[in-house]
Amino acid sequence: MDRDALLRTIRDEFLRAFVLAADRALPRAAATLLRSAETTLSATDQRRLLSAHHLFRECETELNKHLRHNLDLLLDRSFQTTYSTFSPALTDSFTTTELTQLDPTVHVDLLRINEVTARFRHAADNPLRDLTIRIARLFDQDRINERDNPFRPFLLSRALASAIDNIGQQADINTTLFDQLADDMRSEITVIYDAVNKLLASHGIAATTDHHEQMTIEVVARLFDFIRRDPQIPVDVRAQLARLQLLVLKIALRDNALLTDKNHPVRLLMNRIGAVSVGLNQTDPLGVHVIAEIRRVVDALLTDQREHADLFPVLLEQFDAFITQELRGSDSPVDLAVVALEKARHRTLHLARLKAGLAESLDGLNIDPFLDNFLTTTWIGAIERAERHSDTAGLHLRQLVPDLLWSIIPKHLPAQRQQLLGMLPGLVDILREGMLQAKMSGIERLDVLNWLVELHSRALRGAVAGGPDLMLDTLQQRFALFTNAPDRGTSTVPIAALEVAGADPHSDDFLIEALHETNAALVLLDPLLDPMLDPMLEQDAPESSVDVQTDTNSILARLRSGVSMTITLGTLPSSGRLHWIDHHTTTLLLQLDDHPAPSMLSVRLFLRLHSLGRAGFSETAPLFERAVHALI
């Protein structure tokens, strides 16, 4: 028998088995509805259940007719999409129809249809897999894909929904009829697929694949069975992820790494979606927006004709950007706190850079202790403030450093003393400006000026047996790298500056100042929790440095914006969500459920809390890894 003729025979057998199954299921469904109506305590539910029971009894013949007709139409459409090599002669022989598989007039919602489809698929399991393999063999295809199976379970659940809709009842009655009939049909699904498999087997079409393909199909199916039932993921997100099963299977059949490599692009995207969705409230604005974005991501993957993993990293980057923007918002408490933190970090790093640059220029010089302290603290702070808006705004303050150092060195030659007298008015003016920039008090400024008058007096008197005078341009040349104010955006940051800023990325003074400027509220958790941890850490046994580093890396990899977290501040744990993490992975910004203002926590302290069991992720493990673990 040629393929087209065999397919017609299979089609007839599938229809016949379905109609017989419906004949058995309809009376059971009617009886179940009557029993439910008799036991319910709700008058409203009783009326609804009795109405549904009555319709099943009165319209059984009509329903059976609609079931066969609708499945017939769906099969027409399904055969037109079965593998690209399918002969058009077969579809031409069937009745032409414009029916789409997603008729918007059907009252039973698509999510409910998809849930029933998943239950039918689970009930059929091995027979469905065998039929999908046989269909692929019939078309000489190496690609095993349920979507190319013209008898896939979606057609059965869709036929049920359409047939019930044809009766023309109210939406709540339709839903009741659909749910009950679908429940009673579930035990019949295996019978339907067994009948079709038996027919194909009698024509020599075996359900065999090579061992690797069969194992991959089974593993992917079981992984997605876990995902569909995972209680940590909201129902709407599970439904979206379940749509990816066939695409993931196709990729897994071509790429073994998907099932073995934790960093495979498919796993990274699914894990990211899973992590963000944990603890998500599907009714609040954030939940609605995130689920809509997840749906967009899944739609993009399923409409991409290439059917490989190349699009997953692109969509992961887009999803990350969306989550970052959604959680930060515009002028929200989190956004204002982030602006303040970024300001404080920028200023802290710039101050550390200035200190490192000045220290390099001062290295080897014997400087008066008072002046050394003034330059490395007060004056550096004045330069930082001046350069907040422009690198060149503090240029004259930078250039004062070698001039000031030269001015207090004893002058032996009249020309040198004359040069000093000429530059003193300008030097003092700049000094006064910088001290005001550094917010020094009047008494502090006077102390500096009095000290400077005394040293300048000594310098002008010279020395009894002094050596040759140090030329001003020689000292200025020594400080050239510091006084030229290199561009902060392109210059190399000194290692010393990075070490200082890394240890304290947000100087307390800068942070308080930035919070005031941005009118932001922020709870600082480190000062609250640090003192509590030292006694606990003393009791901890030392761990292997290799184990600690491995665990730390895995924790850091999960610290991404949007993840749900728990942290114990007192005796009870608090839940929250990570809204922001800086680019240097040093600072976390959390929104705890019981705190109206965002909370800042250093990554350093989070790792310590995690090691003590006082902080962690609400998600027990990444989604794909949970599924693999459950499979094992």
Sequence and secondary structure as in RCSB ss.txt:
>XXXX:A:sequence
MDRDALLRTIRDEFLRAFVLAADRALPRAAATLLRSAETTLSATDQRRLLSAHHLFRECETELNKHLRHNLDLLL
DRSFQTTYSTFSPALTDSFTTTELTQLDPTVHVDLLRINEVTARFRHAADNPLRDLTIRIARLFDQDRINERDNP
FRPFLLSRALASAIDNIGQQADINTTLFDQLADDMRSEITVIYDAVNKLLASHGIAATTDHHEQMTIEVVARLFD
FIRRDPQIPVDVRAQLARLQLLVLKIALRDNALLTDKNHPVRLLMNRIGAVSVGLNQTDPLGVHVIAEIRRVVDA
LLTDQREHADLFPVLLEQFDAFITQELRGSDSPVDLAVVALEKARHRTLHLARLKAGLAESLDGLNIDPFLDNFL
TTTWIGAIERAERHSDTAGLHLRQLVPDLLWSIIPKHLPAQRQQLLGMLPGLVDILREGMLQAKMSGIERLDVLN
WLVELHSRALRGAVAGGPDLMLDTLQQRFALFTNAPDRGTSTVPIAALEVAGADPHSDDFLIEALHETNAALVLL
DPLLDPMLDPMLEQDAPESSVDVQTDTNSILARLRSGVSMTITLGTLPSSGRLHWIDHHTTTLLLQLDDHPAPSM
LSVRLFLRLHSLGRAGFSETAPLFERAVHALI
>XXXX:A:secstr
  HHHHHHHHHHHHHHHHHHHHHHHHHHHHHHHHHHHHH S HHHHHHHHHHHHHHHHSHHHHHHHHHHHHHHHH
HHHHTTS TT  HHHHHHS      TT TT SS HHHHHHHHHHHHHHHSHHHHHHHHHHHHHTT S   GGG T
T HHHHHHHHHHHHHHT   HHHHHHHHHHHHHHHHHHHHHHHHHHHHHHHHTT      HHHHHHHHHHHHHHH
HHHH TTS HHHHHHHHTTHHHHHHHHHH GGGGT TT HHHHHHHHHHHHHTT  TTSHHHHHHHHHHHHHHHH
HHH TT STTHHHHHHHHHHHHHHHHHH SSSHHHHHHHHHHHHHHHHHHHHHHHHHHHHHHTT    HHHHHII
IIIIHHHHHHHTSS GGGGHHHHHHHHHHHHHTS   SHHHHHHHHHHHHHHHHHHHHHHHHTT  HHHHHHHHH
HHHHHHHHHHH  TT      HHHHHHHTHHHHT   TTTS   HHHHHHHHHSSS HHHHHHHHHHHT   EEH
HHHHHHHHHHHHHHS    HHHHHHHHHHHHHH  TT EEEEESSSSEEEEEEEEE TTS EEEEEETT SS EE
EEHHHHHHHHHTTSEEESSSS HHHHHHHHH 
